[in-house]
Amino acid sequence: MTPATLDTVKVNGMTIAYREAGSGPPVLLLHGWPTSSFLWRNVMVPIARGNRVVAPDLPGFGASDKPLDVQYDFDLFESTLDEFLAALDIDDAGLAVHDLGGPVGVHWAVHRPERVTKLALLNTLLYPDFSEAVMAFIKACSEPELREQLTSPAGLEAAMGLGLADEANLTEEVVAAVREPFGDDDSRQALAAAGIGLPIEGFAEIERLLPSLQMPVRIIYGERDRILPDIARTMARVKADLPQAEITALPDCGHFLQEEEPDRIGEELARFFAA
């Protein structure tokens, strides 16, 4: 099957880039920080055998617009998702989320449960009690000198390396794809703003409403996550809130598990969304 190619659509006053492949029941894939739909490129291929798979670059990321005059909050991301899905004539879909795409997608889902047929969670954060690692990230994105270091080409490469169980697996292709959208200071400022724009009240809403979700849930996470080192505790808490969830923990994967085990994750998600 031919890998998905990048297209664009104008929604919510912004140009949003996205990858699409396959046909059948729709599946929406949401990336996190500092990645884009590129992260899903290999995972999409198996899913697309039985589904229409769509992976947008969220506002502030990838090839999508990166405005500086907006608040990158739940309202912005959710209104963009609503308009994006309307433009692609998608009413309901399976949903898979990673990293920042987790709170964005799950907050969207708990307020629109009828639009989400199935939910898959990869390494992400959902609850309002942030870890020390997340608090350090918020500080780094908030202070100009630290922000410049974090979002610089060297900082982005370091972030991707930190997110892999074995940094030797960080390829030049991946480094180039993560750096390329952030070639000037404005785009790097937008990246930092997009990383910390979600208010904690929205995470509290997720905490309150998550147990109400009734759709099938699949959890796949890398155990060697140095970006979200509390990932096992987070996913155990999700399992307590959503007893229907099926969990697979990958002992040899880190945060960016789509780069380390794309074939396995793609096949697992293909079975989940096709079932």
Accessible surface in RSA format (square Angstrom, percent):
REM  Atomic radii and reference values for relative SASA: ProtOr
REM  Chains: A
REM  Algorithm: Lee & Richards
REM  Probe-radius: 1.40
REM  Slices: 20
REM RES _ NUM      All-atoms   Total-Side   Main-Chain    Non-polar    All polar
REM                ABS   REL    ABS   REL    ABS   REL    ABS   REL    ABS   REL
RES MET A   1   128.64  66.6  52.52  34.8  76.12 181.2  68.03  57.8  60.61  80.3
RES THR A   2   108.21  77.0  92.82  94.1  15.39  36.7  60.14  80.8  48.06  72.7
RES PRO A   3    81.70  59.5  77.48  70.6   4.22  15.3  77.88  64.3   3.82  23.7
RES ALA A   4    16.51  15.2   0.39   0.6  16.12  36.7   2.91   4.1  13.60  36.0
RES THR A   5   102.49  72.9  94.33  95.6   8.16  19.5  67.25  90.3  35.24  53.3
RES LEU A   6    83.48  46.5  51.29  36.7  32.19  80.9  51.48  36.2  32.00  86.1
RES ASP A   7    78.44  54.9  74.13  73.8   4.31  10.2  18.18  42.8  60.26  60.1
RES THR A   8    75.12  53.4  58.77  59.6  16.35  39.0  28.79  38.7  46.33  70.0
RES VAL A   9    31.96  21.0  24.92  22.6   7.04  17.0  31.96  27.8   0.00   0.0
RES LYS A  10   139.70  68.2 115.26  70.7  24.44  58.2  82.85  74.6  56.85  60.6
RES VAL A  11     8.24   5.4   3.91   3.5   4.33  10.4   8.24   7.2   0.00   0.0
RES ASN A  12    47.27  32.6  25.60  24.7  21.68  52.2   6.91  16.6  40.36  39.0
RES GLY A  13    69.04  85.1   0.00   N/A  69.04  85.1  36.33  99.7  32.71  73.3
RES MET A  14    10.51   5.4  10.51   7.0   0.00   0.0  10.11   8.6   0.40   0.5
RES THR A  15    39.73  28.3  39.73  40.3   0.00   0.0  24.02  32.3  15.71  23.8
RES ILE A  16     2.07   1.2   2.07   1.5   0.00   0.0   2.07   1.5   0.00   0.0
RES ALA A  17     0.00   0.0   0.00   0.0   0.00   0.0   0.00   0.0   0.00   0.0
RES TYR A  18    19.85   9.3  19.79  11.3   0.06   0.2   1.13   0.9  18.72  23.1
RES ARG A  19    37.95  15.9  37.95  19.3   0.00   0.0   0.39   0.5  37.57  22.8
RES GLU A  20    54.53  31.3  42.35  32.0  12.18  29.0  17.79  34.4  36.74  30.0
RES ALA A  21    13.47  12.4   5.33   8.2   8.14  18.5  13.47  19.0   0.00   0.0
RES GLY A  22    36.71  45.3   0.00   N/A  36.71  45.3  12.33  33.8  24.38  54.6
RES SER A  23    86.92  73.4  78.02 104.1   8.89  20.5  42.26  90.0  44.66  62.6
RES GLY A  24    43.27  53.4   0.00   N/A  43.27  53.4  26.70  73.3  16.57  37.1
RES PRO A  25    86.99  63.4  80.45  73.3   6.54  23.8  86.25  71.2   0.74   4.6
RES PRO A  26    30.87  22.5  28.59  26.1   2.28   8.3  28.59  23.6   2.28  14.2
RES VAL A  27     2.00   1.3   1.13   1.0   0.86   2.1   1.66   1.4   0.34   0.9
RES LEU A  28     3.19   1.8   3.08   2.2   0.11   0.3   3.19   2.2   0.00   0.0
RES LEU A  29     0.06   0.0   0.00   0.0   0.06   0.2   0.00   0.0   0.06   0.2
RES LEU A  30     0.08   0.0   0.08   0.1   0.00   0.0   0.08   0.1   0.00   0.0
RES HIS A  31     0.02   0.0   0.02   0.0   0.00   0.0   0.02   0.0   0.00   0.0
RES GLY A  32     0.18   0.2   0.00   N/A   0.18   0.2   0.18   0.5   0.00   0.0
RES TRP A  33    18.67   7.5  14.02   6.8   4.64  10.9  14.02   7.5   4.64   7.5
RES PRO A  34     2.18   1.6   1.46   1.3   0.72   2.6   1.46   1.2   0.72   4.5
RES THR A  35     6.33   4.5   3.19   3.2   3.14   7.5   5.79   7.8   0.54   0.8
RES SER A  36    12.27  10.4  11.64  15.5   0.63   1.4   2.41   5.1   9.87  13.8
RES SER A  37     0.01   0.0   0.00   0.0   0.01   0.0   0.01   0.0   0.00   0.0
RES PHE A  38    27.65  13.8  27.65  17.1   0.00   0.0  27.65  16.8   0.00   0.0
RES LEU A  39     3.73   2.1   1.36   1.0   2.37   6.0   1.80   1.3   1.93   5.2
RES TRP A  40     0.21   0.1   0.21   0.1   0.00   0.0   0.21   0.1   0.00   0.0
RES ARG A  41    35.03  14.7  33.43  17.0   1.60   3.8  21.72  29.7  13.31   8.1
RES ASN A  42    61.98  42.7  58.64  56.7   3.34   8.0   9.29  22.3  52.69  50.9
RES VAL A  43     0.15   0.1   0.15   0.1   0.00   0.0   0.15   0.1   0.00   0.0
RES MET A  44     0.57   0.3   0.57   0.4   0.00   0.0   0.57   0.5   0.00   0.0
RES VAL A  45    44.17  29.1  43.40  39.3   0.77   1.8  44.17  38.4   0.00   0.0
RES PRO A  46    11.09   8.1  10.31   9.4   0.77   2.8  10.41   8.6   0.68   4.2
RES ILE A  47     0.69   0.4   0.00   0.0   0.69   1.7   0.00   0.0   0.69   1.9
RES ALA A  48     2.93   2.7   0.00   0.0   2.93   6.7   0.00   0.0   2.93   7.8
RES ARG A  49   148.90  62.5 114.88  58.6  34.02  81.0  60.44  82.6  88.46  53.6
RES GLY A  50    36.61  45.2   0.00   N/A  36.61  45.2  24.20  66.4  12.42  27.8
RES ASN A  51     2.03   1.4   2.03   2.0   0.00   0.0   0.00   0.0   2.03   2.0
RES ARG A  52    53.18  22.3  53.18  27.1   0.00   0.0  16.23  22.2  36.96  22.4
RES VAL A  53     0.00   0.0   0.00   0.0   0.00   0.0   0.00   0.0   0.00   0.0
RES VAL A  54     0.63   0.4   0.63   0.6   0.00   0.0   0.63   0.5   0.00   0.0
RES ALA A  55     0.00   0.0   0.00   0.0   0.00   0.0   0.00   0.0   0.00   0.0
RES PRO A  56     2.63   1.9   2.38   2.2   0.25   0.9   2.38   2.0   0.25   1.5
RES ASP A  57     2.44   1.7   2.44   2.4   0.00   0.0   0.00   0.0   2.44   2.4
RES LEU A  58     2.48   1.4   2.10   1.5   0.38   0.9   2.48   1.7   0.00   0.0
RES PRO A  59     0.65   0.5   0.65   0.6   0.00   0.0   0.65   0.5   0.00   0.0
RES GLY A  60     0.00   0.0   0.00   N/A   0.00   0.0   0.00   0.0   0.00   0.0
RES PHE A  61     0.05   0.0   0.05   0.0   0.00   0.0   0.05   0.0   0.00   0.0
RES GLY A  62     3.40   4.2   0.00   N/A   3.40   4.2   2.43   6.7   0.98   2.2
RES ALA A  63    56.33  51.8  29.26  45.2  27.06  61.6  38.25  53.9  18.07  47.9
RES SER A  64     2.34   2.0   0.00   0.0   2.34   5.4   0.18   0.4   2.15   3.0
RES ASP A  65    54.35  38.1  49.45  49.2   4.89  11.6  14.49  34.1  39.86  39.7
RES LYS A  66    44.73  21.8  25.30  15.5  19.43  46.3  12.45  11.2  32.28  34.4
RES PRO A  67    30.11  21.9  17.88  16.3  12.24  44.5  29.23  24.1   0.88   5.5
RES LEU A  68    85.01  47.3  52.41  37.5  32.60  82.0  53.68  37.7  31.33  84.3
RES ASP A  69   130.47  91.4  93.34  92.9  37.13  87.8  51.88 122.1  78.59  78.4
RES VAL A  70    54.03  35.6  30.90  28.0  23.12  55.7  40.13  34.9  13.89  37.7
RES GLN A  71   111.52  62.4 100.41  73.4  11.11  26.4  39.02  83.1  72.50  55.0
RES TYR A  72     2.66   1.2   0.87   0.5   1.80   4.7   0.87   0.7   1.80   2.2
RES ASP A  73    32.21  22.6  32.21  32.1   0.00   0.0   5.04  11.9  27.17  27.1
RES PHE A  74     8.89   4.4   8.65   5.4   0.24   0.6   8.65   5.2   0.24   0.7
RES ASP A  75   109.21  76.5 103.33 102.8   5.89  13.9  30.47  71.7  78.74  78.5
RES LEU A  76    24.18  13.5  19.69  14.1   4.49  11.3  23.78  16.7   0.41   1.1
RES PHE A  77     0.16   0.1   0.00   0.0   0.16   0.4   0.00   0.0   0.16   0.5
RES GLU A  78    12.46   7.2  12.46   9.4   0.00   0.0   2.38   4.6  10.08   8.2
RES SER A  79    42.61  36.0  37.85  50.5   4.76  11.0  36.44  77.6   6.17   8.6
RES THR A  80     3.41   2.4   3.41   3.5   0.00   0.0   3.41   4.6   0.00   0.0
RES LEU A  81     2.37   1.3   2.37   1.7   0.00   0.0   2.37   1.7   0.00   0.0
RES ASP A  82    40.45  28.3  36.99  36.8   3.46   8.2  21.19  49.9  19.26  19.2
RES GLU A  83    77.23  44.3  72.69  55.0   4.54  10.8  31.50  60.9  45.73  37.3
RES PHE A  84     1.08   0.5   1.08   0.7   0.00   0.0   1.08   0.7   0.00   0.0
RES LEU A  85     1.29   0.7   1.29   0.9   0.00   0.0   1.29   0.9   0.00   0.0
RES ALA A  86    73.40  67.5  48.60  75.0  24.81  56.4  56.76  79.9  16.64  44.1
RES ALA A  87    56.21  51.7  13.82  21.3  42.40  96.4  26.29  37.0  29.93  79.3
RES LEU A  88    13.96   7.8   7.06   5.0   6.90  17.3  11.64   8.2   2.32   6.2
RES ASP A  89   123.40  86.4 105.47 105.0  17.93  42.4  30.33  71.4  93.08  92.8
RES ILE A  90     5.78   3.3   2.18   1.6   3.60   8.7   3.67   2.6   2.11   5.7
RES ASP A  91   115.16  80.7 106.92 106.4   8.24  19.5  32.03  75.4  83.14  82.9
RES ASP A  92    61.62  43.2  59.23  59.0   2.38   5.6   4.03   9.5  57.59  57.4
RES ALA A  93     5.52   5.1   3.71   5.7   1.82   4.1   4.76   6.7   0.76   2.0
RES GLY A  94     1.55   1.9   0.00   N/A   1.55   1.9   0.87   2.4   0.68   1.5
RES LEU A  95     1.68   0.9   1.68   1.2   0.00   0.0   1.68   1.2   0.00   0.0
RES ALA A  96     0.00   0.0   0.00   0.0   0.00   0.0   0.00   0.0   0.00   0.0
RES VAL A  97     0.00   0.0   0.00   0.0   0.00   0.0   0.00   0.0   0.00   0.0
RES HIS A  98     0.11   0.1   0.11   0.1   0.00   0.0   0.04   0.0   0.07   0.1
RES ASP A  99    12.90   9.0  12.90  12.8   0.00   0.0   0.26   0.6  12.64  12.6
RES LEU A 100    13.41   7.5  13.08   9.4   0.32   0.8  13.35   9.4   0.06   0.2
RES GLY A 101     0.00   0.0   0.00   N/A   0.00   0.0   0.00   0.0   0.00   0.0
RES GLY A 102     0.00   0.0   0.00   N/A   0.00   0.0   0.00   0.0   0.00   0.0
RES PRO A 103     0.07   0.1   0.07   0.1   0.00   0.0   0.07   0.1   0.00   0.0
RES VAL A 104     0.00   0.0   0.00   0.0   0.00   0.0   0.00   0.0   0.00   0.0
RES GLY A 105     0.00   0.0   0.00   N/A   0.00   0.0   0.00   0.0   0.00   0.0
RES VAL A 106     0.00   0.0   0.00   0.0   0.00   0.0   0.00   0.0   0.00   0.0
RES HIS A 107    14.06   7.7  14.06   9.8   0.00   0.0  12.75  13.1   1.31   1.5
RES TRP A 108     4.46   1.8   4.46   2.2   0.00   0.0   4.46   2.4   0.00   0.0
RES ALA A 109     0.00   0.0   0.00   0.0   0.00   0.0   0.00   0.0   0.00   0.0
RES VAL A 110    11.06   7.3   0.00   0.0  11.06  26.7   0.00   0.0  11.06  30.0
RES HIS A 111    85.70  46.8  57.06  39.7  28.65  73.3  39.48  40.7  46.22  53.8
RES ARG A 112    48.28  20.3  48.28  24.6   0.00   0.0  13.43  18.4  34.85  21.1
RES PRO A 113    61.57  44.9  54.92  50.1   6.65  24.2  55.11  45.5   6.45  40.1
RES GLU A 114   131.24  75.3  99.90  75.6  31.35  74.6  76.68 148.3  54.56  44.5
RES ARG A 115    49.33  20.7  48.89  24.9   0.44   1.0  21.01  28.7  28.32  17.2
RES VAL A 116     6.02   4.0   0.41   0.4   5.61  13.5   0.55   0.5   5.47  14.8
RES THR A 117    65.97  46.9  51.57  52.3  14.40  34.3  51.57  69.3  14.40  21.8
RES LYS A 118    31.21  15.2  31.21  19.2   0.00   0.0  28.78  25.9   2.43   2.6
RES LEU A 119     0.00   0.0   0.00   0.0   0.00   0.0   0.00   0.0   0.00   0.0
RES ALA A 120     0.19   0.2   0.19   0.3   0.00   0.0   0.19   0.3   0.00   0.0
RES LEU A 121     0.01   0.0   0.00   0.0   0.01   0.0   0.00   0.0   0.01   0.0
RES LEU A 122     0.12   0.1   0.12   0.1   0.00   0.0   0.12   0.1   0.00   0.0
RES ASN A 123     0.00   0.0   0.00   0.0   0.00   0.0   0.00   0.0   0.00   0.0
RES THR A 124     1.28   0.9   0.00   0.0   1.28   3.0   0.00   0.0   1.28   1.9
RES LEU A 125    30.23  16.8  30.23  21.6   0.00   0.0  30.23  21.2   0.00   0.0
RES LEU A 126     0.66   0.4   0.00   0.0   0.66   1.6   0.00   0.0   0.66   1.8
RES TYR A 127    12.40   5.8   7.54   4.3   4.86  12.7   7.54   5.7   4.86   6.0
RES PRO A 128    26.43  19.3  20.71  18.9   5.73  20.8  20.74  17.1   5.69  35.4
RES ASP A 129    99.38  69.6  74.43  74.1  24.95  59.0  49.35 116.1  50.02  49.9
RES PHE A 130    47.53  23.8  19.29  11.9  28.24  73.5  22.22  13.5  25.31  72.4
RES SER A 131    18.52  15.7   7.47  10.0  11.05  25.5  17.17  36.6   1.35   1.9
RES GLU A 132   159.50  91.6 148.38 112.3  11.11  26.5  63.81 123.4  95.68  78.1
RES ALA A 133    34.35  31.6  16.89  26.1  17.46  39.7  25.74  36.2   8.62  22.8
RES VAL A 134    15.54  10.2  14.30  12.9   1.24   3.0  15.54  13.5   0.00   0.0
RES MET A 135   102.69  53.2  98.88  65.4   3.81   9.1  91.78  78.0  10.91  14.5
RES ALA A 136    62.46  57.4  51.10  78.9  11.37  25.9  57.29  80.7   5.18  13.7
RES PHE A 137    54.45  27.2  48.78  30.2   5.67  14.8  53.80  32.6   0.66   1.9
RES ILE A 138    50.61  28.8  50.61  37.7   0.00   0.0  50.61  36.4   0.00   0.0
RES LYS A 139   118.05  57.6 112.51  69.0   5.54  13.2  59.90  53.9  58.15  61.9
RES ALA A 140    18.68  17.2  18.59  28.7   0.09   0.2  18.59  26.2   0.09   0.2
RES CYS A 141     6.58   5.0   0.00   0.0   6.58  15.5   0.08   0.2   6.50   7.0
RES SER A 142    65.17  55.1  34.01  45.4  31.16  71.8  32.12  68.4  33.05  46.3
RES GLU A 143    72.21  41.5  71.65  54.2   0.56   1.3  28.83  55.8  43.38  35.4
RES PRO A 144    94.28  68.7  93.01  84.8   1.27   4.6  94.24  77.8   0.03   0.2
RES GLU A 145   126.85  72.8 121.25  91.7   5.60  13.3  45.82  88.6  81.04  66.2
RES LEU A 146    62.25  34.7  60.81  43.5   1.44   3.6  60.86  42.7   1.40   3.8
RES ARG A 147    28.78  12.1  28.78  14.7   0.00   0.0   9.70  13.3  19.08  11.6
RES GLU A 148    95.01  54.5  88.91  67.3   6.10  14.5  22.59  43.7  72.42  59.1
RES GLN A 149   103.54  57.9  94.44  69.0   9.10  21.7  44.57  94.9  58.97  44.7
RES LEU A 150    38.67  21.5  33.97  24.3   4.70  11.8  38.47  27.0   0.20   0.5
RES THR A 151     0.26   0.2   0.12   0.1   0.14   0.3   0.00   0.0   0.26   0.4
RES SER A 152    27.97  23.6  27.92  37.3   0.06   0.1  23.25  49.5   4.73   6.6
RES PRO A 153    63.50  46.3  63.20  57.6   0.30   1.1  63.50  52.4   0.00   0.0
RES ALA A 154    70.74  65.0  63.27  97.6   7.47  17.0  64.91  91.4   5.83  15.4
RES GLY A 155    10.96  13.5   0.00   N/A  10.96  13.5   9.92  27.2   1.04   2.3
RES LEU A 156     1.25   0.7   1.18   0.8   0.07   0.2   1.25   0.9   0.00   0.0
RES GLU A 157    65.96  37.9  64.31  48.7   1.65   3.9  12.16  23.5  53.80  43.9
RES ALA A 158    64.76  59.5  49.58  76.5  15.18  34.5  60.48  85.2   4.28  11.3
RES ALA A 159    15.15  13.9   9.56  14.7   5.59  12.7  14.60  20.6   0.55   1.5
RES MET A 160     1.09   0.6   1.09   0.7   0.00   0.0   1.09   0.9   0.00   0.0
RES GLY A 161     1.44   1.8   0.00   N/A   1.44   1.8   1.44   4.0   0.00   0.0
RES LEU A 162    76.70  42.7  75.37  53.9   1.33   3.3  75.67  53.1   1.03   2.8
RES GLY A 163     0.18   0.2   0.00   N/A   0.18   0.2   0.18   0.5   0.00   0.0
RES LEU A 164     1.94   1.1   1.75   1.3   0.19   0.5   1.82   1.3   0.12   0.3
RES ALA A 165    15.85  14.6   1.16   1.8  14.69  33.4   3.19   4.5  12.67  33.5
RES ASP A 166    72.41  50.7  68.31  68.0   4.10   9.7  22.96  54.0  49.45  49.3
RES GLU A 167    94.31  54.1  82.14  62.1  12.17  29.0  27.75  53.7  66.56  54.3
RES ALA A 168    90.83  83.5  49.24  76.0  41.59  94.6  62.43  87.9  28.41  75.2
RES ASN A 169    76.87  53.0  61.40  59.3  15.47  37.2  16.13  38.8  60.74  58.7
RES LEU A 170    35.52  19.8  13.67   9.8  21.85  54.9  14.13   9.9  21.39  57.6
RES THR A 171    68.14  48.5  61.64  62.5   6.50  15.5  67.63  90.8   0.52   0.8
RES GLU A 172   157.62  90.5 148.07 112.0   9.55  22.7  63.87 123.5  93.75  76.5
RES GLU A 173   105.89  60.8  93.23  70.5  12.66  30.2  47.14  91.2  58.76  48.0
RES VAL A 174     5.06   3.3   5.06   4.6   0.00   0.0   5.06   4.4   0.00   0.0
RES VAL A 175    15.70  10.3  15.17  13.7   0.53   1.3  15.70  13.6   0.00   0.0
RES ALA A 176    58.14  53.5  50.49  77.9   7.65  17.4  56.69  79.8   1.45   3.8
RES ALA A 177    26.73  24.6  10.58  16.3  16.15  36.7  19.07  26.9   7.65  20.3
RES VAL A 178     8.94   5.9   5.68   5.1   3.26   7.9   8.94   7.8   0.00   0.0
RES ARG A 179    82.70  34.7  78.77  40.2   3.93   9.3  19.19  26.2  63.50  38.5
RES GLU A 180   134.20  77.0 113.84  86.1  20.36  48.5  58.60 113.4  75.59  61.7
RES PRO A 181    24.92  18.2   9.81   8.9  15.11  54.9  16.63  13.7   8.29  51.5
RES PHE A 182     3.61   1.8   0.86   0.5   2.75   7.2   0.86   0.5   2.75   7.9
RES GLY A 183    66.16  81.6   0.00   N/A  66.16  81.6  34.35  94.3  31.81  71.2
RES ASP A 184    81.52  57.1  78.04  77.7   3.48   8.2  36.91  86.9  44.61  44.5
RES ASP A 185    62.49  43.8  57.68  57.4   4.82  11.4  32.94  77.5  29.55  29.5
RES ASP A 186    84.75  59.4  83.34  82.9   1.41   3.3  19.00  44.7  65.75  65.6
RES SER A 187    10.75   9.1   8.62  11.5   2.13   4.9  10.35  22.0   0.41   0.6
RES ARG A 188    48.91  20.5  48.91  24.9   0.00   0.0   0.30   0.4  48.61  29.5
RES GLN A 189    66.02  36.9  62.86  45.9   3.16   7.5   6.09  13.0  59.93  45.5
RES ALA A 190     0.00   0.0   0.00   0.0   0.00   0.0   0.00   0.0   0.00   0.0
RES LEU A 191     0.00   0.0   0.00   0.0   0.00   0.0   0.00   0.0   0.00   0.0
RES ALA A 192     1.79   1.6   1.77   2.7   0.02   0.0   1.79   2.5   0.00   0.0
RES ALA A 193    39.50  36.3  31.49  48.6   8.01  18.2  37.39  52.7   2.11   5.6
RES ALA A 194     0.00   0.0   0.00   0.0   0.00   0.0   0.00   0.0   0.00   0.0
RES GLY A 195    10.20  12.6   0.00   N/A  10.20  12.6   0.23   0.6   9.97  22.3
RES ILE A 196    56.23  32.0  28.46  21.2  27.78  66.9  34.76  25.0  21.47  58.3
RES GLY A 197     6.18   7.6   0.00   N/A   6.18   7.6   4.27  11.7   1.91   4.3
RES LEU A 198    16.98   9.5   3.93   2.8  13.05  32.8   4.06   2.9  12.92  34.8
RES PRO A 199    57.77  42.1  46.99  42.8  10.77  39.2  57.77  47.7   0.00   0.0
RES ILE A 200    87.70  49.9  82.44  61.4   5.26  12.7  82.53  59.4   5.17  14.0
RES GLU A 201   112.96  64.9 109.89  83.1   3.07   7.3  63.81 123.4  49.15  40.1
RES GLY A 202     3.78   4.7   0.00   N/A   3.78   4.7   2.98   8.2   0.81   1.8
RES PHE A 203     7.24   3.6   7.24   4.5   0.00   0.0   7.24   4.4   0.00   0.0
RES ALA A 204    44.50  40.9  40.48  62.5   4.02   9.1  40.83  57.5   3.67   9.7
RES GLU A 205    54.11  31.1  53.50  40.5   0.61   1.4  13.03  25.2  41.08  33.5
RES ILE A 206     0.00   0.0   0.00   0.0   0.00   0.0   0.00   0.0   0.00   0.0
RES GLU A 207    62.28  35.8  55.78  42.2   6.51  15.5  18.38  35.6  43.90  35.8
RES ARG A 208   159.61  67.0 134.15  68.4  25.46  60.6  73.67 100.7  85.95  52.1
RES LEU A 209    38.44  21.4  37.98  27.2   0.46   1.2  38.44  27.0   0.00   0.0
RES LEU A 210     0.00   0.0   0.00   0.0   0.00   0.0   0.00   0.0   0.00   0.0
RES PRO A 211    62.89  45.8  46.52  42.4  16.38  59.5  46.69  38.6  16.20 100.7
RES SER A 212    68.02  57.5  46.94  62.6  21.08  48.6  46.85  99.8  21.17  29.7
RES LEU A 213     3.82   2.1   0.89   0.6   2.93   7.4   1.28   0.9   2.54   6.8
RES GLN A 214   151.57  84.8 126.60  92.5  24.97  59.5  59.18 126.0  92.39  70.1
RES MET A 215    17.79   9.2   9.80   6.5   8.00  19.0  16.14  13.7   1.66   2.2
RES PRO A 216    65.77  47.9  61.06  55.7   4.71  17.1  65.57  54.1   0.20   1.2
RES VAL A 217     3.53   2.3   0.00   0.0   3.53   8.5   0.00   0.0   3.53   9.6
RES ARG A 218    11.19   4.7  11.07   5.6   0.12   0.3   1.67   2.3   9.52   5.8
RES ILE A 219     0.00   0.0   0.00   0.0   0.00   0.0   0.00   0.0   0.00   0.0
RES ILE A 220     1.30   0.7   1.23   0.9   0.07   0.2   1.23   0.9   0.07   0.2
RES TYR A 221    18.39   8.6  18.39  10.5   0.00   0.0   0.72   0.5  17.68  21.8
RES GLY A 222     0.00   0.0   0.00   N/A   0.00   0.0   0.00   0.0   0.00   0.0
RES GLU A 223    85.87  49.3  64.14  48.5  21.73  51.7  16.27  31.5  69.60  56.8
RES ARG A 224   122.62  51.5 112.78  57.5   9.84  23.4  44.82  61.3  77.80  47.2
RES ASP A 225     6.63   4.6   0.00   0.0   6.63  15.7   0.18   0.4   6.45   6.4
RES ARG A 226   112.23  47.1  94.94  48.4  17.29  41.2  58.72  80.3  53.51  32.4
RES ILE A 227    41.86  23.8  35.41  26.4   6.45  15.5  38.48  27.7   3.37   9.2
RES LEU A 228     6.88   3.8   6.88   4.9   0.00   0.0   6.88   4.8   0.00   0.0
RES PRO A 229    82.60  60.2  52.65  48.0  29.95 108.9  55.06  45.5  27.54 171.2
RES ASP A 230    28.73  20.1  23.60  23.5   5.13  12.1   9.44  22.2  19.29  19.2
RES ILE A 231     2.93   1.7   2.67   2.0   0.26   0.6   2.93   2.1   0.00   0.0
RES ALA A 232    55.26  50.8  50.92  78.6   4.34   9.9  51.17  72.1   4.09  10.8
RES ARG A 233   167.44  70.3 159.14  81.1   8.30  19.8  74.45 101.7  92.99  56.4
RES THR A 234    15.69  11.2  12.79  13.0   2.90   6.9   3.51   4.7  12.19  18.4
RES MET A 235     0.88   0.5   0.88   0.6   0.00   0.0   0.86   0.7   0.01   0.0
RES ALA A 236    60.36  55.5  49.70  76.7  10.66  24.3  53.74  75.7   6.63  17.6
RES ARG A 237    78.87  33.1  72.41  36.9   6.46  15.4  39.29  53.7  39.58  24.0
RES VAL A 238     0.00   0.0   0.00   0.0   0.00   0.0   0.00   0.0   0.00   0.0
RES LYS A 239    80.25  39.1  78.73  48.3   1.52   3.6  56.69  51.0  23.55  25.1
RES ALA A 240    78.92  72.6  47.53  73.4  31.39  71.4  58.63  82.6  20.29  53.7
RES ASP A 241    34.98  24.5  28.81  28.7   6.16  14.6   2.20   5.2  32.78  32.7
RES LEU A 242     0.63   0.3   0.63   0.4   0.00   0.0   0.63   0.4   0.00   0.0
RES PRO A 243    96.66  70.4  84.14  76.7  12.52  45.5  84.72  69.9  11.94  74.2
RES GLN A 244    74.08  41.4  42.59  31.1  31.50  75.0  46.63  99.3  27.45  20.8
RES ALA A 245     2.42   2.2   0.00   0.0   2.42   5.5   0.00   0.0   2.42   6.4
RES GLU A 246   103.82  59.6  98.53  74.5   5.29  12.6  39.79  77.0  64.03  52.3
RES ILE A 247    66.36  37.8  36.51  27.2  29.84  71.9  36.51  26.3  29.84  81.0
RES THR A 248    22.41  15.9  18.59  18.8   3.82   9.1  13.03  17.5   9.38  14.2
RES ALA A 249    35.97  33.1  16.49  25.5  19.48  44.3  16.49  23.2  19.48  51.6
RES LEU A 250     5.31   3.0   5.31   3.8   0.00   0.0   5.31   3.7   0.00   0.0
RES PRO A 251    79.19  57.7  74.50  67.9   4.70  17.1  74.66  61.6   4.53  28.2
RES ASP A 252   100.72  70.5  90.13  89.7  10.59  25.0  25.48  60.0  75.24  75.0
RES CYS A 253     1.01   0.8   1.01   1.1   0.00   0.0   0.00   0.0   1.01   1.1
RES GLY A 254     0.08   0.1   0.00   N/A   0.08   0.1   0.08   0.2   0.00   0.0
RES HIS A 255     0.29   0.2   0.19   0.1   0.10   0.3   0.03   0.0   0.26   0.3
RES PHE A 256     0.58   0.3   0.58   0.4   0.00   0.0   0.58   0.4   0.00   0.0
RES LEU A 257     0.00   0.0   0.00   0.0   0.00   0.0   0.00   0.0   0.00   0.0
RES GLN A 258     2.05   1.1   0.00   0.0   2.05   4.9   0.00   0.0   2.05   1.6
RES GLU A 259    33.63  19.3  11.80   8.9  21.83  52.0   5.74  11.1  27.88  22.8
RES GLU A 260    33.06  19.0   5.66   4.3  27.40  65.2   7.71  14.9  25.35  20.7
RES GLU A 261    65.74  37.7  64.20  48.6   1.54   3.7   5.10   9.9  60.64  49.5
RES PRO A 262    26.70  19.5  26.70  24.3   0.00   0.0  26.70  22.0   0.00   0.0
RES ASP A 263   104.85  73.4 104.36 103.9   0.49   1.2  34.05  80.1  70.81  70.6
RES ARG A 264   107.60  45.2  99.84  50.9   7.76  18.5  37.66  51.5  69.94  42.4
RES ILE A 265     0.08   0.0   0.08   0.1   0.00   0.0   0.08   0.1   0.00   0.0
RES GLY A 266     0.00   0.0   0.00   N/A   0.00   0.0   0.00   0.0   0.00   0.0
RES GLU A 267    57.41  33.0  57.41  43.4   0.00   0.0  27.88  53.9  29.53  24.1
RES GLU A 268    26.60  15.3  24.99  18.9   1.61   3.8   0.83   1.6  25.77  21.0
RES LEU A 269     0.00   0.0   0.00   0.0   0.00   0.0   0.00   0.0   0.00   0.0
RES ALA A 270     9.96   9.2   8.82  13.6   1.13   2.6   9.27  13.1   0.68   1.8
RES ARG A 271   143.94  60.4 134.21  68.4   9.73  23.2  77.59 106.0  66.35  40.2
RES PHE A 272    26.48  13.3  19.45  12.0   7.03  18.3  25.92  15.7   0.56   1.6
RES PHE A 273    12.32   6.2   1.93   1.2  10.39  27.0   1.93   1.2  10.39  29.7
RES ALA A 274    69.07  63.5  35.55  54.9  33.52  76.2  40.42  56.9  28.65  75.9
RES ALA A 275   103.60  95.3  46.58  71.9  57.03 129.7  86.00 121.1  17.60  46.6
END  Absolute sums over single chains surface
CHAIN  1 A    10926.3       8796.5       2129.8       5980.5       4945.8
END  Absolute sums over all chains
TOTAL         10926.3       8796.5       2129.8       5980.5       4945.8
